[in-house]
Amino acid sequence: MHTRQLGPFHVSPVGLGAMPLSMNDDKAYPSEDDAIATIHAALDAGVTLIDTADIYAPSWDAMGHNERLVGQALRTWGGGTSDVVIATKGGITRGRGESWGRDGSLAYLQGAVEKSLRNLGVETIDLYQYHRPDRWMVYGEVMENLLELQKQGKVRALGISNASVEEIQIAEQVLGEGNLASVQNEFSPRHPGSYGELKHCESRGIAFLPWSPLGGTGGGARAVGERFAVFAELAEQHGVSPQRVVLAWELALSDRLIAIPGARRAASIQDSVQAADLALAEDEVARCSRALGLDA
């Protein structure tokens, strides 16, 4: 499988978003064995990027659940994992009674990174992403905290999530030229609003990782062909699933885009991975974009 650049790494164009294995809108979770089998299926299919986060868990008192699944899956997979990149996130707090907050302080992030290291069972985190802005803090100061984590050797590459163009620019300025590896924002047919951030990342050579690229875990992904007819029509013409067409369209928008569709079943990620080999014609890509009001 060909690869795309993600900071210092080269990874598969389609990664695995592991969140639905531990947290989703349906609150329906696979067994541990089935969850690990899904991650193994992704690795078997050539996936070399797995995205997780410390808050991905069925409940507040199970923080790190998803990271532990990912770590166990890597340790029990039969193949080599030296080229597999694990991306995790921190900066959102989750406490007793499902109380949610945000904390970008150095003390909190240092503690969160240490927990993520233990959950994943690694000595260094490949890609650590600041999950959501703490609006009580100056964004540049939080970026300084991320940089300190990197200087301490706890993380190799840095990314940000749910960021505006202005925040991307601040991150670049503080982290230094070429040191912002990725931006992870919501982007899908249902939510094309981060298109401007995608194009900005492309112009700056930053990887863009769309979260919920198929429309979410509450049925949006399953119904994407029903909600957006253009993808169903092209799917019929190509003899593939509408989901595969969606991912192929997104990949065609920019060579800096790396899709991370979520999956709860092996069959889902096995289908998604094949989007990397589905070459849509220019007019098909443009047709999809026009249907969503994008000038691409």
N, C-alpha and C positions, 0 to 999 in steps of 0.2 A: 504494500500500500504506500502511495506517495505521502509525503508529510508536509506540514505547515509549521512555520516558526512561531515559537512561544518563548520570548525572551531568549535564554541560553539553550533552550530545548528545541527539538524537532519532534512533533507529535502527529498522530493520525488526524485527518481533517474532521472526523467525527469521534468525539469522546463519549464517555458515559457520565450522565448526571445521576449520581447515586442517591440523591435525596428521597425519591419516592419509596425506596426500600425501608425508610425509617420515618418519613413524615410526608403526608399527602392529604389532599382535601377530602378524600373518601374515608380516611382513617382506617384503611384496609391494608395490612402489611403482610408480606410473605413470611414464611417461617425462616429461621436463620439459615437452614440448609438451602432453601430455595433462593434466598437472597444471595448467598455466596455463589450458588450455581449461576445466577444471572450475571454476577461480576465475572465469573470464570468464562461464561459464554462471550462476554464482551472481549476479554483478553484473547480467547481462542479466535475471535473474528478479526483480530488485528488492532484493537483499540489500545492506544498507549497514553491516554489521558483520562483520569478519573477525577471527577469533581465532587467534593464533599464539604462539610462545614461542621463546626462543633455543636451548633444548635440543632442539627438534624437528628431528631429523636422523637419517639412516640409521646413522651411526656417530659416535663421539666426536670424530673429527678433521674432521667436517663440520658442526660447530656453526654455527647460523645458516642452515642449508639452507632451512628452511621460511620464515623471514623473507625470504630472498632471492627465493624463488618468489613470495611475496605482493607484494613490491615490484616485481618484474618484471611480474607480471600487471597491477598497477595502471597501470604506465607504458605498457603495450601495449594496454590496453583502449580501445575506440573511444568510450566514453561519458565523461561528466564524472564526476570522482571527489571533488568538493568536499564532498559529503555522506557519503562513505564513511569510517567510523571503523575504524582499525586498532588492535586491542588486542594487546599482547604481554606477556610475563612474564619475570621474572628472579629469581635467588636460589637456583637449583639449579645445582650445579657438575657438570661431566662431563669427565673427563680420560682420559689414556692408559690403554688396556686396559679401557675402560668402567668407570672408577672414578667413583662418584657421591658427591655430598655436598651440603651446603647452606651458603650464606654470605650473611648479611644485613648484613655490614659496609658502611659507606659507601664505602670504597675499592673493594670488589668491585662493588657496585651501580653506582657511577659508571662503572667500566670496562665493565660489562655493557650499560649504557644507551648508551654511546658506540658499542659494537659493533652494537647493535640499530638505532641511527640509521643507521649505514652500510649495514647489511644491507637495511633497508627503503628506504633512499634518501630519507629525510625529514629535516627540520630539527628537528621536535618530534614526540614520540610522543603519539598521541591519548590512549590509556589504557595506563598501565603498572601491572601487577599483580605483587605479591609472590607468588612461585609456591608455596613451601611453607615453613613455619616452620623457622628455624634454632634448634633446641632448646638450643644452647649460648649463645644470646643472649636478653636480655630483649626480649619482643615489642614493648613500647613504644619501646625504643631503635631497633629496626628501623623502626618507623613514623616516628620522627624522621628517619631516613635517607631514607625515601621523600619526606618533606616537603621535605627539603633539595634533592632532585632536582627537585621541582616549583618551588621558589623559584629554582633556577638556570635555569629555563625549558626544561629538557630534556624534561619531560613535562607534558601539560596536565591530565589527570585521573588519579586514583590508585585502585587496587583491591587486593584481597587474594584469595588462593585457598587452598582447603583449610583454612578457618578455623572455629573454634568460635564459639558465641555470645559467650563471654567475650573471645575475640580480636577479634571484630567490635566489641565495646564499647570495648576498648582502642584500636583503630584510630580509632574515632570521636572518642574523647577527645583523642588526640594530634594527629590530622589537623585537627580542628576541625569545628564544626557544618556539616553538609552537604558536607563535602569528601571523604567516602568514597563513591566513585561506584558501586562494584560489589563483589560477593562471588561468587567462582567456586568452587563445590563440586561434587563428584560427586552426581548425582541422576538416577534413572531407575527404571523398574519393578524392575530388578534390585537397585538400591541406593537405596531411598527414605529412607535414614537422615538426610539433611540437610533433612528437611521442617521441623524446628524452626528451622534457620537461615534457610530460605526465609521462614517466617512472621515471623521477627524482622526480616528485611530489609524485608518488606512494611510492618511497623509503623513502620519508621524511614525509609521512602522511599528505600531503597537497591536498586539493580538486582541481581537474582540471576541469574547465568549458570550453568546446570547443565552441567557437562562430562560427556561420554558420555551424553547424555540418552536415547539409544536402547539403551544397554547395552554399549557398547565396540566395539573394532575387531577383536576376535578371533572374530567370528561372533555375538556377543550381539545386535547390532543386526539382523542378518539373520534371527535366529531369535526375535525378541521376540514375534511372534504365536504361535509354537509353545510358548514358555515361559509365556506369560500369555494364556490363552484369551480373556479379556474383550476384549482389543484386536483379536483376530482376528474375534470375533463382531461387534463394532461396525464393523469394517472391511468385513465382508461386507454389513452392513445399509446402510452409507453408500456402498458401491461404491468404496472407496479402499484404500490399503495399510495394514496394521497400524501401520507406522512413522508414517504421517501421523496416525493416531488417537492414538498415544502423545504426539506433539508437541502436538496440539490439546488433549489432556487437561492436559498440563503448562502450556500457555499459559492454560488456564482456571483453574488453581489460584491465580494471582495476576497482576495487571496489571504487577507489577514483575519478572516472570520473562521473560527473553529467551533463547530456546533457541539453542544453537550446535551443531547436529548435525554430525558429521564426514562427509566425503565423499571418495571416490577417483574417482568417476565423475560426469559432468555430470548423468546421469539421477537420481542419488541426491539431490543438492541441489535439483534441479528439483521432485522430488516433495515433499521436506521443506518447501520454501517455501510450498507450498499449504496446509500445516497452519494458517497464519494466517487462512485463509478458511473453515476447517472449524469450524462452530459446533456444539459438542456441547450437548445439552440438559442441564439441571441434574442430572436423574436419571442420565444417562449418565456425567457427570463423577463423581458420587457412587458409582456402581457401580464405576468403575475404581479409585477411591480405596479403597473397602472391600475390593476384591480384593487390595490391597497392604497392608491393615492400617492405613490412614491414616484419621483422623477429619477428613474435609474436607467 
